[in-house]
Amino acid sequence: GEQVEQLPSILRVQEGSSASINCSYEDSASNYFPWYKQEPGENPKLIIDIRSNMERKQIQELIVLLDKKAKRFSLHITDTQPGDSAMYFCAASENYNQGKLIFGQGTKLSIKP
Amino acid sequence: ETAVFQTPNYHVTQVGNEVSFNCKQTLGHDTMYWYKQDSKKLLKIMFSYNNKQLIVNETVPRRFSPQSSDKAHLNLRIKSVEPEDSAVYLCASSYENTLYFGAGTRLSVL
């Protein structure tokens, strides 16, 4: 089955700078790649996603890139703010309608003031 | 806005006991899931149901059994809990692959 690797596990950046999280997957059939944010004591929530027919997607300060050939995708948070501090999870799904998401190990992002 | 409801929020029990967790979603989704999040925050899918039918059953110990009475409800029973079952159990429903998680049930096995 699909496996998703996520790095780094811990990321500390200065407020206002950019943060990047990288993920790789194994199954070339995967075609849907969401990112979830989990704040302390809260449940994970979808923040942005990308499908395999796209290479780049941006929602405000969030940018996701997908390299299907390399089987890698990444999340970039520009102009980080204290509210961006949280756990971030990438995921991959081999069937858009199947709904079986395989999550990466998570990245704990801390924004230093 | 909470639309996936889980009970209980917390449960403390002893090794060998049976526990049951409840989950209900009011979003009208056809698919529901149970995920386990361990102390390292790893999120792993356990089960997936579509319209009361089991469609995903990951490799989990046989003491775990999901139960679905209708597409809005998906419960989880653990028969004879083990220490490694201590975790947060997250129920979710989905629409077009977007997962909507409940608040979770934190299980502590003493």
HADDOCK unambig.tbl for C-alpha pairs under 7 A between the chains (distance, minus, plus):
assign (segid A and resid 42 and name CA) (segid B and resid 103 and name CA) 6.58 0.50 0.50
assign (segid A and resid 43 and name CA) (segid B and resid 101 and name CA) 6.10 0.50 0.50
assign (segid A and resid 43 and name CA) (segid B and resid 102 and name CA) 6.60 0.50 0.50
assign (segid A and resid 43 and name CA) (segid B and resid 103 and name CA) 5.46 0.50 0.50
assign (segid A and resid 44 and name CA) (segid B and resid 101 and name CA) 6.58 0.50 0.50
assign (segid A and resid 96 and name CA) (segid B and resid 97 and name CA) 6.19 0.50 0.50
assign (segid A and resid 97 and name CA) (segid B and resid 96 and name CA) 5.93 0.50 0.50
assign (segid A and resid 97 and name CA) (segid B and resid 97 and name CA) 6.12 0.50 0.50
assign (segid A and resid 99 and name CA) (segid B and resid 94 and name CA) 7.00 0.50 0.50
assign (segid A and resid 99 and name CA) (segid B and resid 97 and name CA) 4.66 0.50 0.50
assign (segid A and resid 103 and name CA) (segid B and resid 43 and name CA) 6.18 0.50 0.50
assign (segid A and resid 103 and name CA) (segid B and resid 44 and name CA) 6.95 0.50 0.50
assign (segid A and resid 105 and name CA) (segid B and resid 42 and name CA) 5.42 0.50 0.50
assign (segid A and resid 106 and name CA) (segid B and resid 42 and name CA) 6.89 0.50 0.50
